[in-house]
Amino acid sequence: MITHIQGRLIEKNPTDVVIDCNGVGYFLHISLHTFSQLPSQENVKLFTHLQIREDAHTLYGFSSVMEREVFRLLISVSGVGASIARTMLSSLSPDQVKEAIAGEDIPTIQGVKGIGAKTAQRVILDLKDKILKVYGLDAISTVSSNTNKNEALSALETLGFARKQAEKACDGVLKENPQASVETIIKQALKTL
């Protein structure tokens, strides 16, 4: 298995590159995300995934190990081939792909050309647990909620409520609706205080 290729960038296109490595030119398929990360003509290092089929040996290049791992997770899903995975990584950054899967954001995934509703659901169903486990992304949804919670707590304290009571009320609201806005948290918390 070829894990990375380091050499001089000979040719750079939005969908592929040619890298000269000790006199051998390697043709690698890339995403637009990787394309945007590459310099125009220097020594480059791309992390690779080699796909072997009966009719072709195809190399895919990635600017980071994380992008390659997201690609490998995507192609492990039934119905998602290398071209759809590459299109997904061209439309969204690797972080956006991970966040969409972790947050069960079907419209974002379905917004990628070639992915329908069923495939988007399958991607989320198959990969959500893996992404949460590997990248610890349960923090994604809680980051914005914590900011909202802190703002709501400040507002409730300003209104004269004790911090412990206000925090308990806010936690109750967030348990039911983790993506609640500051206004929603305050309104729902006021009903229980």
C-alpha positions as CSV (number, residue, x, y, z in Angstrom):
1,M,0.0,0.0,0.0
2,I,1.3,3.4,-0.9
3,T,0.7,5.7,2.1
4,H,2.1,9.0,0.8
5,I,4.0,10.5,-2.1
6,Q,6.5,13.3,-1.8
7,G,8.0,15.0,-4.8
8,R,7.9,17.9,-7.2
9,L,4.5,19.1,-8.4
10,I,4.6,18.8,-12.2
11,E,0.9,19.4,-13.1
12,K,-1.9,20.8,-11.0
13,N,-5.6,20.6,-12.0
14,P,-8.7,21.0,-9.8
15,T,-9.4,17.3,-10.0
16,D,-5.9,15.8,-10.3
17,V,-2.2,16.3,-10.0
18,V,1.0,14.8,-11.3
19,I,3.9,14.5,-8.8
20,D,7.4,13.6,-10.0
21,C,9.0,11.3,-7.4
22,N,12.6,10.4,-8.4
23,G,11.8,10.5,-12.1
24,V,8.5,8.6,-11.9
25,G,5.3,10.7,-12.4
26,Y,2.4,9.7,-10.2
27,F,-1.1,10.7,-11.3
28,L,-3.3,11.3,-8.3
29,H,-7.0,12.2,-8.1
30,I,-7.7,15.0,-5.6
31,S,-10.6,16.9,-4.1
32,L,-11.0,20.6,-4.5
33,H,-10.2,20.9,-0.8
34,T,-6.7,19.4,-1.4
35,F,-6.4,21.5,-4.6
36,S,-6.9,24.7,-2.6
37,Q,-4.2,23.6,-0.1
38,L,-1.5,22.9,-2.7
39,P,1.2,25.3,-3.7
40,S,1.6,26.0,-7.4
41,Q,5.0,24.5,-8.1
42,E,7.1,23.1,-5.2
43,N,7.9,20.0,-3.4
44,V,4.7,18.6,-2.0
45,K,3.6,15.6,0.1
46,L,0.2,14.1,-0.4
47,F,-1.2,11.3,1.7
48,T,-2.7,8.6,-0.6
49,H,-5.3,5.9,-0.9
50,L,-4.7,3.2,-3.5
51,Q,-7.9,1.7,-4.9
52,I,-7.3,-1.6,-6.8
53,R,-10.0,-2.9,-9.2
54,E,-9.9,-5.4,-12.0
55,D,-9.6,-2.7,-14.6
56,A,-7.6,0.0,-12.8
57,H,-5.3,1.0,-10.0
58,T,-6.3,4.4,-8.9
59,L,-4.4,6.7,-6.5
60,Y,-6.2,9.4,-4.6
61,G,-4.2,12.2,-2.9
62,F,-5.1,14.2,0.2
63,S,-3.5,17.2,1.8
64,S,-3.9,15.8,5.3
65,V,-4.2,12.4,7.0
66,M,-7.6,13.5,8.4
67,E,-9.0,14.1,5.0
68,R,-7.8,10.7,3.9
69,E,-9.5,9.1,6.9
70,V,-12.8,10.8,6.2
71,F,-12.5,9.6,2.6
72,R,-11.9,6.0,3.8
73,L,-14.9,6.2,6.1
74,L,-17.1,7.5,3.3
75,I,-16.2,4.8,0.9
76,S,-16.9,2.1,3.5
77,V,-20.6,3.1,3.2
78,S,-22.6,0.9,0.8
79,G,-23.6,3.0,-2.2
80,V,-20.8,5.6,-1.8
81,G,-17.9,5.1,-4.2
82,A,-14.6,6.9,-4.5
83,S,-16.0,9.5,-6.9
84,I,-18.9,10.4,-4.7
85,A,-16.6,10.6,-1.6
86,R,-14.3,12.8,-3.6
87,T,-17.2,15.0,-4.7
88,M,-18.3,15.3,-1.1
89,L,-14.8,16.4,0.0
90,S,-14.8,18.9,-2.9
91,S,-18.1,20.4,-1.8
92,L,-17.4,20.3,1.9
93,S,-14.2,20.5,4.0
94,P,-13.4,17.3,6.0
95,D,-14.5,19.1,9.2
96,Q,-17.8,20.0,7.6
97,V,-18.3,16.4,6.5
98,K,-17.6,15.2,10.1
99,E,-19.8,17.8,11.7
100,A,-22.7,17.1,9.2
101,I,-22.5,13.4,10.0
102,A,-22.1,13.9,13.8
103,G,-25.0,16.4,13.8
104,E,-27.2,14.2,11.6
105,D,-27.4,17.1,9.1
106,I,-29.1,15.3,6.2
107,P,-29.7,18.5,4.1
108,T,-26.0,19.3,4.0
109,I,-25.0,15.8,3.0
110,Q,-27.8,15.6,0.5
111,G,-26.7,18.9,-1.0
112,V,-23.7,17.1,-2.5
113,K,-24.1,16.2,-6.1
114,G,-24.9,12.5,-6.5
115,I,-26.2,11.9,-3.0
116,G,-29.9,11.3,-2.5
117,A,-31.9,11.2,0.7
118,K,-31.4,7.4,1.2
119,T,-27.7,7.6,0.7
120,A,-27.4,10.6,3.1
121,Q,-29.3,8.7,5.7
122,R,-27.1,5.6,5.2
123,V,-23.9,7.7,5.5
124,I,-25.2,9.1,8.8
125,L,-26.4,5.8,10.1
126,D,-23.2,4.0,9.2
127,L,-20.7,6.6,10.2
128,K,-22.1,8.7,13.1
129,D,-20.9,6.4,15.9
130,K,-17.5,5.9,14.2
131,I,-17.0,9.7,13.9
132,L,-18.1,10.4,17.4
133,K,-15.8,7.7,18.7
134,V,-12.7,8.4,16.6
135,Y,-12.9,12.2,16.7
136,G,-14.8,12.7,20.0
137,L,-17.2,15.0,18.1
138,D,-20.0,15.1,20.7
139,A,-18.2,18.3,21.6
140,I,-19.4,19.8,18.3
141,S,-23.0,20.2,19.3
142,T,-22.2,21.2,22.9
143,V,-19.8,24.0,22.0
144,S,-22.5,26.2,20.6
145,S,-25.0,25.0,23.3
146,N,-22.5,25.9,26.0
147,T,-22.1,29.4,24.6
148,N,-25.9,29.8,24.4
149,K,-26.2,28.3,27.9
150,N,-23.7,30.8,29.4
151,E,-25.5,33.7,27.8
152,A,-28.8,32.5,29.0
153,L,-27.4,32.0,32.5
154,S,-26.0,35.5,32.6
155,A,-29.4,36.9,31.5
156,L,-31.3,34.9,34.1
157,E,-28.8,36.0,36.8
158,T,-29.4,39.6,35.7
159,L,-33.1,39.0,36.2
160,G,-32.4,38.0,39.8
161,F,-32.5,34.2,39.7
162,A,-30.0,32.2,41.7
163,R,-27.2,30.6,39.5
164,K,-27.8,27.0,40.7
165,Q,-31.6,27.2,40.0
166,A,-31.0,28.9,36.6
167,E,-28.3,26.4,35.6
168,K,-30.6,23.5,36.5
169,A,-33.4,25.0,34.4
170,C,-31.1,25.7,31.4
171,D,-29.8,22.1,31.6
172,G,-33.4,20.8,31.5
173,V,-34.1,22.9,28.4
174,L,-30.9,21.8,26.6
175,K,-31.6,18.1,27.4
176,E,-34.8,18.3,25.5
177,N,-33.4,20.6,22.7
178,P,-29.6,20.6,22.5
179,Q,-29.6,23.1,19.6
180,A,-31.8,25.7,21.4
181,S,-31.1,29.4,20.8
182,V,-30.4,31.7,23.7
183,E,-33.9,33.1,23.5
184,T,-35.5,29.7,23.6
185,I,-33.4,28.6,26.6
186,I,-34.4,31.7,28.5
187,K,-38.1,31.4,27.7
188,Q,-38.2,27.7,28.5
189,A,-36.2,28.2,31.7
190,L,-38.4,31.0,32.9
191,K,-41.4,28.6,32.7
192,T,-39.7,26.2,35.2
193,L,-38.3,28.9,37.5
